[in-house]
Amino acid sequence: MPETFIPPHGGYQSLLSYRKAEIVYDATVRFCARFLDKRDRTYDQMVQAARSGKQNILEGSQASGTSKEAEIKLTNVARASLEELLGDYRDFLRLRGIEEWPKDHRYVKRLRMLNRQSDANYETFRKGLEHRDPAICVNVVIGLIKVTNYLLDRQLLHLEKAFVQEGGLRERMTRARLTERAKANQRPMKAEHRVRTVAR
């Protein structure tokens, strides 16, 4: 295989962080439509924060082929957007005197089990996300955001480690050039060796 400086990239659909962020986005659009006034600024802010979380994971994955720096930056933007969204959901609970479920809540344990399913999607959580009680809807979304943020934190650590070990585009281009130059230098030597062998 020839040395290449543009590695495989994209494939964001296979990222667990993206799949969870997509569920969070779909849930937020539906939640805002049901429980918030469309004229309220929070409505648009929450939908945009959820979209930013999803889209920046996508864009970071696509940009990774030519810029690890861009991938790290966009993944971090996704993480920040979802943290903002988490704050909005917590505001919703606080202003209405609703409790956020503690870690040992029986529904949190159930949510944790559902999140472990490798093929979990919106349908997996629909019952909770579309419950008529907003307290249940919000707490389920909060649980999903927490999982997504945890996955993004791990993703960022992995990206940082990979960047330190492998470098960025310039380093890969340099390695590819040096490898090709070394191969080019070996070809005349091999040809000369064959000529000498025939002469004998």
N, C-alpha and C positions, 0 to 999 in steps of 0.2 A: 504493500500500500504506500503511495506517495505521501510525503509529509505535507500536511495542509494547515494553514493558519486560520481558517474559518471552520471551527468545529461544528458538529451537529447542534442545532438550536431549535427553538420552538417547542412543540409538544406540551404546551401548557395544560392541555386537557387532561394529561396524566398526572399533573401535580395535585396532590391532595389538598394543598392550601387553596388552589384555584377552585376546586370542586366545592369546598366548604364556603369560600367567598361568594360563589355563584348562588348557593342556597341562601346565604345572608342577604344578598341583593334582592333576590326574588321575594323573600320574606318581608324585607323592608318596604318594597314597593306596595305590597298588599297591606301591610300593617298601616302605613301612612294613609292609604286610601280609605281604610276602615275607621281609624281612630283620630286622625288629625284633620284640621280644616285646611283645605288646599291653599287658602290665602295666608296661612301661617308660614313664616319664613323657615321654621323648623322642618316643615314638610319637605321643601326642596333641598335643604341642607342635609337631611338624613338620607334622602335618595341619592344625592350626589356623592356623599361620603361612602355609601355602600357601593355605588358604581365605581368610584375611584379605587376602592379596595380590590374589586374584581379586575378592572381594566389594567391597573398598573402591574398586577402579577402577569397578565397576558403580555403587555408591552415589554416588560422586563425579560420574559422568556424569549420573545422574538428578537430583542436587541442583544441577547447574550452571545450570538455568533460573532459579532464584531466589537462588542464593548461590554466587558465584565463590569466596568465601572457603572455603565448605564443600568445594567441588570440589578446591581446592588442598590443604586439610587432609587430606581422605580419600585423595587421590592420594599424598600424602606418607606417610600411614600404610601404604598398600599397598607403597610403596617400602621402608619400614623393615621391614615384615613379611617381605618377600622377602630382604632383607639378613640378617635373623635366620635364615631358612631356609637361606641359602647357608652361614652359619656352621655350622649343624647338619650339613649334608652334608660340609663340610670336616673337622669333628670326626670323622665316621664314617671318612673316609679316613685321617686322622692316627692315630687310635687303633688302626687295623689295619695301619699301615705301608704304606698304598697311596698311590701318587703321583697328584697332580692333574696332568692333562695340560697341558703347556706350550702356548703359542700356536702353535708351529710343529709340533705333533704332527699326524701325518697324519689322525687321526680328527677333530681340531679343524678342520682344513681342510675335511673332508667335512661336518662339522656346520655350518660356516659356509655352505657351498653349499646345504644343505637349508634353512637359515633364510632364505635369500634368496627362496625360493619364496613367491609371494604367497598361495597357497592352502594353505600348510603347516598341518597339524593333527597330532593325536596319532598317526594312522596313519603319517605321514611319518617319525616318529622311533621307531615301535614296536619295531623290531628292536633298537635300542640300549637303549631304556628297559626292555624286558622281557628283556634278555640274562640268561643264567644267572650270568654273572660280575658281582657287585655293583660291581666297580671300573669296569666299562663303564657300568652303569646310572647310578651316581653322577656320573661325569664328563659324561655326556650331559645329565643334569638340571642340573648346575652350568653347563654351556654355555648352556642355555635360560634359566636364572635371570639370568645375566650379560646376555644379550640383552634380556630383559624389563626389567632394571634400567636399562640404557642407554636403552631406549625411554621409560621413566618419567622419567628425568632430563631428556630432551628435552621430554617432555610438560609437566613442571613449569616449565621455562624458558618455554615457549609460554604457559602459563596465567598466569605472572607478568607477562609482557609484555602480554598481553591485558587483565589487570586494571589495570595502570598506564595503558594507553591508553583503556580503555572504562569503567573504574570498576565498582562493584558495583550491586546492585539499586536502592539509593536514587538513585544518579546517573542510572540509566536511567529510573526513575520520574519524576524531575525533568525530564529531557529530554522524555519523552513528554507531561507536563503542559504544558510550555512550547510544544511543537509544536502541541498541540491548542488552546491559548489563542491562539496566533498565527493559526491557521486560523479560529477563531471571530471574531477581530477583523477579519479580512479579509472575512468574509461581509457585514456591514452596509455596508462601503465599496463592495463590488461591487454590492450592491442599490441604493445611493444613486447610483452611477454610471449604472446602467441607467435609473433614474427621470429623471435629468437628460438623458440621451440621448433618451428618449422625448419629454420636454417640449420639446426643441428642434425 
